Amino acid sequence: MNLLLSLTVFCLLPLALMAKENLPLNCIPRRSVPYHRDNARFFSENDVYNYSTMLLIEDKGVLMLGAREKVYALDLYNISQKRASVAWEATPGKKTDCKNKGKNAETECLNYIRILHKVGDDRMYVCGTNAFDPECYYMSFSDDALTFEKNMEDGKGKCPFDPFQRYASIMEGNELYSATSMNFLGSEPVLMRSSSGTIRTEFKSSWLNEPTFVSMAQMPESKESESGDDDKVYLFFSETAVECDCYNKLVVSRVARVCKGDLGGQRTLQKKWTTFLKARIDCPVLESQLPYIIRDAYRWCDPEKDWKSCIFYTVFTAQSDTSDLSAVCAYRVSDISRVFAEGKYKTPVPVETSFVKWVMYSGEVPVPRPGACINNEARKAGIQKTLDLPDRTLQFVKDKPLMDQIIQPIGDKPLLVRRGATFTQIIVNQMKAADGNKYPVMFIGTDKGTVLKAVNYDGEMFIIEEVQIFHPPQPIKILKFSNITIQDVHGQLYAGSDTGVAQIPLATCERSSSCMDCVLARDPHCGWNNALGKCVFISKSQRDIIQSVKVGDASLCPDADPIKPLNWSIREGEDLKLSCLPLSSLGKIIWQKNNINLTPSAALQLQDGLLIQNVSLSDAGRYRCLSVEHSRTKMHSITVIEHLVTIDLSDSGKDDRTVNPKAQTDCGSVTGLQVACALLGLAFLPFWPGTFTKAICVCLGVSLRVKVKSNLRRARTRRLYTPV
């Protein structure tokens, strides 16, 4: 059996190494934190679901929360405390109409809050699906009360009809930018700006082709622009590729952008975007032949730099069920902007059949450039607004909104690839570490109700921890971040799901109980305070702490205090389990006896401890459990626990030892049965090879069952001791 096991390991090890080489970025969290009620603060109410819309109003200390047929105002510092709430239910008539049109009365014909934006100082704009007839209202919060204003607005084009259809929206000033569907069937997608002069996309498959909208963000590109450029609004989505010449539909990821000053065209593209351009974005995962699909995007900007340094962090998942990988890719806004400003276009070309093929356009490009914002060059030519653009430019962008170049992520590869739970959301917060450098820290929500905390250190992706927030596991549908400080911890994270909302601090440094554990965690939020003797959140005024985020150099830590061993007294012939867990998922346990490393054959090394079977006098001694972990530059070890084992030589031990001969007899019987099986197999060999195989298998099965029963009888006669 040992030979067979050795051969199996020998054969499978190269395959495992190859799989690891094919996924060099496949990271595991250093620490996995199981669900516990104390992991987070929670809020939920009975019979209320889908807590998926949030608005933070930090100056009032309020988290606005939109759910199914309910709007809440929660205390931003402790969301378990509700400050106000108001019901917004679809009327019975709306629900009946919805049901009569074939929708589900229990899940679809209700009012799901989907739009929640701040307008001015004291007002909010809120929209709901309203049983497949979307409506919008203005709302105010004052004196711990939520109040709807009387005037209702039509929500078509602002809010989705279908509560389970993805959408995106932002509010800029008093103008709502929304990406959703315009009709009951969900078959008319639109990117629209709602204002005194509504502007929307053209209803053509070359503009939007069965899209799934993901995220939207504004970029202040007019600020300090030498060319007099305009601000932009970027939209991330996925759609069926019109440019793909394939038998089956291929879904690709896109980024589109429009200019905020767009007023539409005079004759061509009246009340339509004249600056709508889109490009494919790619997040290359090595093992995938199909493009990965974007699920969420977050705009991160360094407040001390201009917009060109901004980065879009995105999460992607596979579009087929054959892969369980998720990825994070990052894109520079300047790279995306350059493709739209300078890149070539794709154009549809008819082929011999009725199909249309999209190829790179190589002809003359009209002036002003199609899809460009109005800038100083256009103004010099007498074009002050998009209404002044010539029809030739407008017709070009109407027919050819797709760019030829595919936008690649920073480094042409994902920042992070991970197998297992599907990524659903991402948000990024910048932290200044003790070394004076700033690090973008990513918080990633999954479909299993966990949040991953990860940092990229000079190309090395490191997952600090994964925390189980929701139980039972369920997808995280939204993540928001606040800068508030609670108990010396700066920053709070808010996560919404179908059944509730959770609040967690950006860092829980006290999870690290030793200096080595704190430093090896490589968390830019945390460092070891030697004076206090604990791992603490780094404040702006507190920099005299031990931290090494780039390499995890725990040799900076002082020598740990000696550990008092646990004393065990056990009789010969008994079994003893010595418990020990590694400090992290990246750590490896090494056992020592009297300062000499134990080999696996000396005792049974389990995941959570050491099992010494059939204790004898030679097993007495001091056992030390070491957690060994490799940082970026060296290996570190720390003593987790020590056990001092002594043998009890009292008379009662001699009586118990009478059990051992029985066990030995059973073992001998098993061995004899195995030999008999082998001889029986040899006897059948001349007749038929299959008979030989069956004989061996049956006999080995019987012998193994006898051996298992023998061990079970032995186990029942022994007991595990507790420390004395």
C-alpha positions in Angstrom: 0.0 0.0 0.0 2.9 2.4 0.8 4.4 1.6 -2.7 1.1 2.4 -4.3 0.7 5.7 -2.4 4.3 6.7 -3.4 3.6 6.0 -7.0 0.4 8.0 -6.9 2.1 11.0 -5.4 5.0 10.7 -7.8 2.5 10.8 -10.8 0.2 13.5 -9.5 2.9 15.9 -8.1 4.1 17.1 -11.6 0.4 17.7 -12.6 -0.1 19.8 -9.4 3.0 21.8 -10.0 2.0 22.4 -13.6 -1.4 23.6 -12.5 0.3 26.0 -10.0 2.6 27.3 -12.7 -0.4 28.0 -15.0 -2.0 30.1 -12.3 0.9 32.1 -10.8 -1.5 34.7 -9.4 -3.8 32.2 -7.7 -3.7 33.6 -4.2 -5.0 32.3 -0.9 -5.8 34.6 2.1 -3.3 34.6 4.9 -6.1 34.5 7.4 -9.6 33.1 7.0 -12.0 34.4 9.6 -15.2 32.3 10.0 -18.6 33.8 10.6 -19.2 35.2 14.1 -21.8 37.7 15.2 -19.0 39.9 16.6 -17.3 40.2 13.1 -19.7 43.0 12.2 -22.6 45.2 13.2 -25.9 44.1 11.4 -29.2 45.5 10.4 -32.3 43.8 9.0 -36.0 43.7 9.5 -38.5 40.9 9.2 -40.1 40.4 5.8 -37.8 43.0 4.2 -35.3 41.9 1.6 -32.8 43.1 -1.0 -30.7 45.7 0.9 -28.8 46.7 -2.2 -29.0 50.5 -2.6 -26.9 52.8 -0.4 -26.1 56.5 0.0 -23.7 57.8 2.7 -24.4 61.2 4.1 -21.3 61.7 6.3 -22.0 65.2 7.5 -25.3 64.0 9.0 -23.9 60.6 10.2 -26.5 58.7 8.2 -26.4 55.7 5.9 -29.4 55.8 3.6 -30.5 52.3 2.7 -32.9 51.2 -0.1 -34.5 47.8 0.2 -37.7 46.1 -1.1 -40.6 48.6 -0.5 -38.7 50.3 2.3 -36.2 53.2 2.7 -34.1 53.5 5.9 -31.9 56.1 7.6 -29.4 54.2 9.7 -26.8 55.5 12.2 -23.5 55.6 10.2 -21.5 54.8 13.3 -23.7 51.9 14.3 -26.1 50.7 11.6 -27.9 48.5 14.2 -29.5 51.7 15.3 -32.3 52.9 13.0 -32.9 56.6 12.9 -35.9 56.6 10.5 -37.7 54.6 7.9 -40.5 55.0 5.4 -42.5 52.4 3.4 -42.9 52.8 -0.3 -45.1 50.0 -1.6 -46.5 49.5 -5.0 -50.3 50.1 -5.1 -52.6 47.1 -5.3 -53.6 48.2 -8.8 -50.0 48.3 -10.0 -49.4 44.8 -8.5 -52.5 43.4 -10.3 -51.4 44.9 -13.6 -48.0 43.5 -13.2 -49.3 40.0 -12.4 -51.7 40.1 -15.3 -48.8 40.8 -17.6 -47.2 37.5 -16.5 -44.8 38.6 -13.8 -44.4 36.9 -10.4 -46.6 38.5 -7.7 -44.4 37.4 -4.9 -41.0 38.4 -6.2 -41.3 40.8 -9.2 -44.5 42.8 -8.7 -43.2 44.8 -5.8 -41.3 48.0 -5.4 -37.5 47.6 -5.3 -35.6 50.8 -4.5 -32.9 51.1 -7.2 -31.9 54.8 -7.4 -30.8 56.8 -4.3 -28.7 59.9 -4.9 -28.1 63.1 -3.0 -29.4 66.4 -4.5 -28.3 69.5 -2.7 -27.9 69.7 1.0 -31.1 68.2 2.3 -32.8 66.4 -0.5 -32.4 63.0 -2.2 -33.6 61.5 -5.4 -35.1 58.0 -5.1 -36.5 55.7 -7.7 -38.2 52.3 -7.5 -39.2 49.5 -9.9 -42.8 49.9 -8.7 -44.2 46.6 -10.0 -42.6 47.1 -13.4 -43.8 50.7 -13.7 -40.8 52.7 -12.3 -41.4 56.0 -10.5 -39.2 58.6 -8.8 -39.6 61.1 -6.0 -37.6 63.7 -4.1 -37.1 62.9 -0.5 -35.8 64.8 2.5 -34.3 63.7 5.9 -34.6 66.0 8.9 -35.3 65.7 12.6 -34.8 61.9 12.3 -37.7 61.7 9.8 -37.9 60.7 6.1 -40.4 62.6 4.0 -41.5 62.1 0.3 -42.3 65.2 -1.6 -45.6 65.2 -3.4 -44.6 65.5 -7.0 -44.0 62.1 -8.6 -41.8 61.7 -11.7 -41.8 59.1 -14.4 -38.9 56.6 -13.8 -38.7 55.2 -17.4 -35.1 55.4 -18.6 -34.0 56.2 -15.0 -34.8 53.1 -13.1 -35.1 49.5 -14.4 -38.5 47.9 -14.8 -37.2 44.5 -13.8 -35.8 44.3 -10.2 -33.3 41.6 -11.2 -31.9 43.5 -14.2 -28.5 45.2 -13.7 -28.3 49.0 -14.0 -26.0 51.9 -13.3 -26.5 55.5 -12.4 -24.8 58.6 -11.0 -26.0 62.1 -10.1 -24.0 65.1 -11.3 -25.4 68.4 -10.0 -29.1 68.0 -10.7 -28.6 65.7 -13.7 -29.1 62.0 -13.5 -27.1 59.8 -15.7 -28.6 56.3 -15.9 -28.1 53.1 -17.9 -31.0 50.8 -17.9 -33.9 49.6 -20.0 -36.7 51.8 -21.3 -39.5 49.3 -21.7 -41.4 46.6 -19.9 -39.8 43.7 -21.8 -36.3 45.0 -21.1 -35.5 45.0 -24.8 -34.7 48.7 -25.2 -31.4 49.5 -23.4 -30.5 53.1 -23.0 -27.8 55.4 -21.6 -29.7 58.6 -20.7 -29.1 62.0 -19.1 -32.3 63.3 -17.4 -32.4 67.0 -17.3 -34.3 69.9 -18.9 -33.0 68.6 -22.3 -32.9 64.8 -22.1 -30.2 63.1 -24.1 -30.0 59.3 -24.8 -28.4 56.7 -26.9 -29.5 55.6 -30.4 -31.6 52.5 -30.4 -29.2 50.4 -32.5 -27.4 47.1 -31.9 -24.1 48.7 -32.9 -24.6 51.1 -29.9 -25.9 48.7 -27.3 -26.5 45.1 -28.0 -28.2 43.1 -25.2 -26.1 44.9 -22.6 -25.7 44.2 -18.9 -24.8 47.4 -17.2 -22.3 47.3 -14.3 -21.0 50.7 -13.1 -20.8 54.4 -14.0 -18.3 57.1 -12.9 -17.6 60.8 -13.7 -14.1 62.0 -14.5 -13.2 65.8 -14.3 -11.0 65.9 -17.4 -11.7 69.6 -18.0 -9.7 70.5 -14.9 -6.5 72.3 -15.9 -6.9 71.0 -19.4 -4.7 72.8 -21.9 -7.0 71.7 -24.8 -10.1 73.0 -23.1 -11.5 69.4 -22.9 -14.8 68.5 -21.3 -15.7 66.3 -18.3 -16.6 62.7 -19.1 -18.9 60.0 -17.8 -17.7 56.5 -18.2 -20.0 53.4 -18.3 -18.8 49.8 -17.8 -21.0 47.0 -19.2 -21.0 43.7 -21.0 -22.8 43.0 -24.2 -23.1 40.6 -27.1 -20.3 41.4 -29.5 -21.4 42.7 -32.9 -17.9 42.4 -34.3 -17.6 38.7 -33.6 -17.9 36.4 -36.6 -19.0 33.3 -34.7 -21.9 30.9 -34.7 -22.8 31.4 -31.1 -23.2 34.7 -29.2 -20.0 35.9 -27.6 -20.3 38.3 -24.7 -17.5 40.8 -24.2 -16.8 43.6 -21.7 -17.0 47.3 -22.7 -16.3 50.7 -21.5 -18.2 53.6 -23.1 -17.9 57.3 -22.5 -19.9 60.5 -23.2 -19.1 64.2 -22.7 -21.0 66.1 -20.0 -21.5 69.1 -22.3 -23.2 67.0 -25.1 -26.5 68.6 -26.2 -27.1 66.3 -29.2 -27.1 67.1 -32.9 -29.0 69.7 -34.8 -30.4 67.4 -37.5 -28.6 64.1 -37.2 -28.7 62.6 -33.7 -31.3 65.0 -32.4 -31.6 64.6 -28.6 -29.0 61.7 -28.9 -25.5 61.5 -27.7 -23.0 62.8 -30.3 -20.0 61.8 -28.1 -20.9 58.2 -27.4 -17.9 55.9 -28.1 -17.2 52.4 -26.7 -14.3 50.0 -26.6 -13.7 46.5 -25.6 -11.8 45.9 -22.3 -10.0 42.7 -21.7 -8.9 40.9 -18.5 -6.8 38.0 -19.7 -6.9 34.9 -17.6 -4.5 32.3 -18.9 -6.7 29.2 -18.8 -9.7 30.8 -20.4 -10.4 30.7 -24.2 -13.5 32.9 -23.8 -13.2 36.5 -22.6 -14.0 37.1 -18.9 -17.0 39.3 -18.1 -16.9 42.4 -16.0 -19.1 42.3 -12.9 -18.1 45.6 -11.1 -15.9 48.6 -11.4 -14.6 51.2 -8.9 -12.9 54.5 -9.7 -10.0 55.2 -7.4 -8.1 58.5 -7.5 -5.2 59.8 -5.5 -6.5 63.1 -4.0 -3.0 64.7 -4.3 -2.7 64.0 -8.0 -4.8 64.9 -11.1 -7.3 62.8 -12.9 -4.8 61.1 -15.2 -3.5 59.1 -12.2 -7.0 57.7 -11.5 -7.4 53.9 -11.9 -10.5 51.8 -12.5 -10.4 48.6 -10.4 -12.7 45.9 -11.9 -13.7 42.4 -11.1 -14.3 39.8 -13.8 -15.7 36.3 -13.8 -15.9 33.5 -16.4 -18.8 33.5 -18.8 -18.9 29.7 -18.8 -19.6 27.2 -16.0 -16.3 25.3 -16.8 -14.2 27.7 -14.7 -14.5 28.9 -11.1 -11.9 31.6 -11.4 -12.4 35.3 -10.6 -10.0 38.1 -11.4 -9.2 41.7 -10.6 -7.9 43.9 -13.3 -6.9 47.6 -13.1 -7.0 50.2 -15.9 -5.5 53.7 -16.1 -8.1 56.3 -17.0 -5.4 58.0 -19.1 -5.1 54.8 -21.2 -8.8 54.6 -21.7 -9.1 58.3 -22.6 -6.2 58.0 -25.1 -8.0 55.2 -27.0 -11.1 57.3 -27.4 -9.1 60.5 -28.3 -6.6 59.0 -30.7 -7.6 55.4 -31.5 -8.9 54.0 -34.8 -12.6 53.1 -35.3 -14.2 49.8 -36.4 -16.6 49.9 -39.3 -19.2 47.4 -40.6 -18.5 45.9 -44.0 -21.0 43.7 -45.9 -19.7 40.3 -47.1 -20.9 37.9 -49.7 -23.6 36.5 -47.5 -26.1 38.6 -45.5 -23.6 38.9 -42.6 -21.8 42.1 -41.7 -18.1 42.0 -40.7 -16.5 44.7 -38.5 -13.0 45.7 -39.5 -10.7 48.6 -38.7 -11.7 51.8 -40.6 -8.8 53.0 -42.7 -10.5 55.8 -44.6 -10.5 59.5 -44.0 -11.8 60.6 -40.5 -14.0 63.7 -40.6 -13.0 66.9 -38.8 -13.9 67.6 -36.0 -13.1 64.1 -34.8 -16.2 62.0 -34.4 -17.1 61.4 -30.8 -14.7 64.0 -29.4 -15.8 66.6 -26.9 -16.0 70.3 -27.9 -12.5 71.7 -27.2 -10.5 74.8 -28.0 -9.6 73.5 -31.5 -13.3 73.1 -32.3 -14.2 76.5 -30.8 -11.6 78.1 -33.1 -13.4 76.5 -36.0 -16.7 78.2 -34.8 -18.1 75.0 -33.2 -19.1 76.1 -29.7 -21.4 73.2 -28.9 -22.4 69.8 -30.2 -25.5 71.4 -31.9 -23.0 73.0 -34.3 -21.3 69.8 -35.4 -21.5 69.0 -39.1 -23.7 66.1 -40.3 -20.6 64.3 -41.7 -19.1 64.0 -38.2 -22.4 63.0 -36.6 -23.2 60.4 -39.2 -19.8 58.8 -38.8 -20.2 58.4 -35.0 -23.7 57.2 -35.5 -22.6 54.4 -37.7 -19.2 53.7 -36.1 -19.3 54.1 -32.3 -16.9 51.1 -31.7 -13.2 51.6 -31.3 -10.8 49.1 -32.9 -8.3 48.9 -30.1 -8.9 46.5 -27.1 -8.0 48.2 -23.8 -5.6 46.0 -21.8 -5.1 46.2 -18.0 -2.1 47.6 -16.3 0.8 45.2 -16.8 -1.3 43.3 -19.4 -2.4 40.8 -16.8 -4.8 40.6 -13.8 -3.7 41.9 -10.4 -5.4 38.9 -8.8 -6.8 35.6 -9.9 -8.5 33.4 -7.3 -10.4 30.1 -7.5 -13.5 29.5 -5.5 -16.1 32.1 -4.4 -17.2 34.3 -7.3 -16.2 38.0 -7.0 -19.2 40.3 -7.1 -18.1 43.8 -5.8 -14.9 45.8 -5.3 -14.0 49.0 -3.5 -10.6 50.6 -2.9 -9.2 52.7 -0.1 -5.8 54.2 0.1 -3.7 53.8 3.3 -0.4 55.5 4.2 1.8 52.9 6.0 4.5 53.4 8.5 7.1 53.5 5.7 5.5 56.7 4.4 4.2 55.1 1.2 0.6 55.0 0.2 -1.0 51.7 -0.8 -4.4 51.1 -2.4 -6.2 48.4 -0.4 -8.8 46.4 -2.2 -11.9 45.1 -0.5 -13.6 42.4 -2.7 -17.1 41.0 -2.0 -18.0 37.5 -3.1 -21.1 35.4 -3.8 -20.5 33.5 -0.6 -20.9 36.5 1.7 -17.2 37.0 2.4 -15.0 40.1 2.0 -11.4 39.8 0.9 -8.8 42.4 1.9 -5.9 42.5 -0.6 -2.9 44.8 -1.5 -0.6 44.8 -4.4 3.0 45.3 -3.2 5.3 46.1 -6.2 3.6 43.4 -8.4 3.1 40.9 -5.6 -0.6 40.4 -4.8 -1.1 39.6 -1.1 -4.5 38.7 0.4 -4.4 39.8 4.0 -7.6 38.1 5.1 -11.0 36.8 4.1 -13.9 37.5 6.5 -17.2 35.7 6.5 -19.8 38.4 7.1 -23.1 36.9 6.2 -24.5 33.5 7.3 -25.9 31.6 5.6 -23.6 32.5 2.7 -25.2 34.8 0.2 -23.9 37.2 -2.5 -22.7 40.7 -1.5 -24.6 43.1 -3.7 -23.1 46.4 -2.8 -20.0 47.8 -0.9 -19.6 51.3 0.4 -16.8 53.0 2.3 -16.9 55.8 4.9 -14.1 57.9 6.4 -15.5 58.0 9.9 -13.4 57.0 12.9 -14.7 54.6 15.6 -12.6 53.6 18.6 -9.3 54.9 16.9 -10.1 52.9 13.7 -10.3 55.2 10.7 -12.8 54.0 8.1 -15.8 51.7 8.0 -17.0 49.3 5.3 -20.7 48.7 4.6 -21.9 45.6 2.7 -25.5 44.8 1.6 -27.1 41.5 0.7 -30.6 40.1 0.2 -31.2 39.6 3.9 -29.4 42.5 5.5 -26.6 45.0 5.7 -23.3 44.7 7.7 -20.7 47.2 9.0 -17.1 46.2 9.5 -14.0 48.2 10.3 -11.3 48.5 7.6 -8.9 46.7 9.9 -9.2 44.4 13.0 -5.6 44.6 14.1 -6.3 42.8 17.4 -6.7 39.5 15.5 -2.9 39.4 15.6 -1.8 38.4 19.1 2.0 38.6 18.6 4.4 40.9 17.0 5.4 38.3 14.4 1.8 37.6 13.5 1.1 41.4 13.2 4.1 42.0 10.9 3.6 38.9 8.8 0.0 40.0 8.2 1.5 42.9 6.1 -1.6 45.0 6.7 -0.9 48.7 6.0 -3.5 49.6 8.5 -1.8 47.7 11.4 1.5 47.7 13.2 3.0 46.4 16.4 3.1 48.9 19.3 6.0 47.6 21.5 5.1 49.8 24.4 1.5 48.6 24.5 2.5 45.0 23.5 -0.3 44.7 20.9 -1.1 45.1 17.3 -2.8 48.5 16.7 -4.4 50.6 14.0 -1.9 53.1 12.7 -2.9 56.7 13.3 -1.4 59.8 11.7 0.5 60.7 14.9 1.6 57.2 15.7 4.5 56.1 13.5 6.9 54.6 16.1 5.7 51.1 15.5 7.0 47.9 13.9 5.6 47.2 10.4 7.0 45.7 7.2 4.3 45.6 4.6 6.5 45.1 1.5 8.5 42.1 2.6 7.0 41.1 6.0 10.3 41.1 7.8 9.3 39.9 11.3 13.0 39.9 12.4 12.3 43.5 13.5 10.2 42.1 16.4 11.7 41.6 19.8 12.2 38.1 21.2 9.0 36.6 22.3 8.5 35.8 26.0 8.9 32.1 27.0 5.8 30.0 26.8 4.7 28.1 29.8 4.1 24.5 28.7 0.9 22.5 29.3 1.6 19.5 31.5 0.2 16.1 30.6 0.4 12.9 32.6 -0.6 9.8 30.7 -0.3 6.0 31.1 1.4 3.6 28.8 -0.8 2.2 25.9 -3.1 5.3 25.8 -3.5 7.7 22.9 -2.7 11.4 23.4 -3.6 14.4 21.1 -1.5 17.6 21.5 -3.4 20.5 19.9 -1.9 23.2 17.8 -3.0 25.4 14.9 -0.8 27.5 12.5 -0.9 31.2 12.9 -2.1 31.6 9.3 -3.2 29.8 6.2 0.3 30.5 4.8 2.0 28.9 7.9 3.2 25.4 8.3 3.3 23.4 11.5 6.6 21.8 12.6 6.7 19.7 15.8 9.8 19.3 17.9 10.5 16.8 20.7 13.2 17.9 23.1 14.4 20.5 20.4 14.6 17.8 17.7 12.2 18.0 14.7 9.8 15.1 14.5 9.3 13.2 11.3 5.7 12.4 10.2 6.4 8.7 10.9 7.2 9.4 14.5 3.6 10.4 15.3 0.5 11.2 13.4 0.6 14.9 12.5 -3.0 16.2 12.0 -4.2 19.6 10.8 -4.9 20.7 14.3 -2.4 18.8 16.3 -0.2 15.8 17.0 -1.6 12.4 17.8 0.7 10.0 19.7 -0.7 6.5 19.5 0.0 3.7 22.1 2.1 5.9 24.3 5.3 4.3 25.7 8.1 5.5 28.0 10.0 6.8 25.0 7.2 9.3 24.2 7.8 11.3 27.4 9.4 14.7 26.9 8.8 18.4 25.9 6.9 18.9 22.7 7.0 22.2 20.9 4.7 23.4 18.1 6.3 25.9 15.7 4.4 27.9 13.1 6.8 28.4 10.2 5.9 31.0 7.6 7.8 32.4 4.6 7.8 36.1 4.0 9.0 37.7 0.8 12.7 37.5 1.8 13.1 34.9 4.6 11.5 32.3 6.8 10.1 33.0 10.2 9.1 30.7 13.0 7.3 31.2 16.3 6.4 28.9 19.1 2.7 28.5 19.3 2.4 26.2 22.2 4.5 23.7 24.3 3.4 20.4 25.9 5.3 18.6 28.6 4.4 14.9 28.6 5.2 12.5 31.5 4.3 8.8 31.8 2.1 7.7 34.7 3.7 4.4 36.1 0.9 3.7 38.6 -0.6 0.2 39.0 -3.8 1.2 37.2 -1.7 1.8 34.1 -0.6 -1.9 34.2 -4.1 -3.1 34.3 -5.1 -1.0 31.3 -2.1 -2.3 29.3 -3.8 -5.7 29.1 -5.7 -4.2 26.2 -2.6 -4.0 24.0 -2.1 -7.8 23.3 -5.6 -8.0 22.0 -4.9 -5.1 19.6 -1.7 -6.8 18.5 -3.6 -10.1 17.9 -6.1 -8.2 15.7 -3.2 -6.7 13.8 -1.6 -10.1 13.3 -4.9 -11.5 12.1 -5.2 -8.7 9.5 -1.7 -9.4 8.3 -2.4 -13.1 8.1 -5.6 -12.4 6.1 -3.7 -10.2 3.7 -1.1 -13.0 3.1 -3.9 -15.5 2.6 -5.5 -13.2 0.0 -2.3 -12.9 -1.9 -1.9 -16.7 -2.0 -5.5 -17.1 -3.1 -5.0 -14.6 -5.9 -1.9 -16.5 -7.1 -3.9 -19.7 -7.2 -6.5 -18.1 -9.5 -3.9 -16.4 -11.7 -3.5 -19.3 -14.3 -7.3 -19.4 -14.9 -8.2 -15.8 -15.6 -6.5 -12.5 -14.9 -9.8 -10.8 -14.0 -10.4 -13.5 -11.4 -7.1 -12.7 -9.9 -7.9 -9.0 -9.7 -11.3 -9.6 -8.1 -9.8 -12.0 -5.6 -7.2 -9.5 -4.5 -9.7 -6.6 -4.3 -12.3 -8.6 -2.3 -9.7 -10.0 0.1 -8.0 -6.6 0.6 -11.4 -5.1 1.3 -12.2 -7.7 3.9 -8.8 -7.3 5.5 -9.1 -3.5 5.6 -12.6 -3.8 7.3 -11.1 -6.1 9.9 -8.3 -3.7 10.5 -10.7 -0.7 10.8 -12.9 -2.6 13.3 -9.8 -3.6 15.2 -8.7 0.0 15.5 -12.2 1.1 16.6 -12.1 -1.5 19.4 -8.7 -0.2 20.4 -9.9 3.4 20.3 -12.9 2.6 22.6 -10.6 1.2 25.2 -8.5 4.4 25.4 -9.3 7.9 26.5 -7.7 11.2 25.8 -6.3 13.0 28.8 -6.6 16.6 29.8 -3.7 18.7 31.2 -2.8 18.3 34.9 
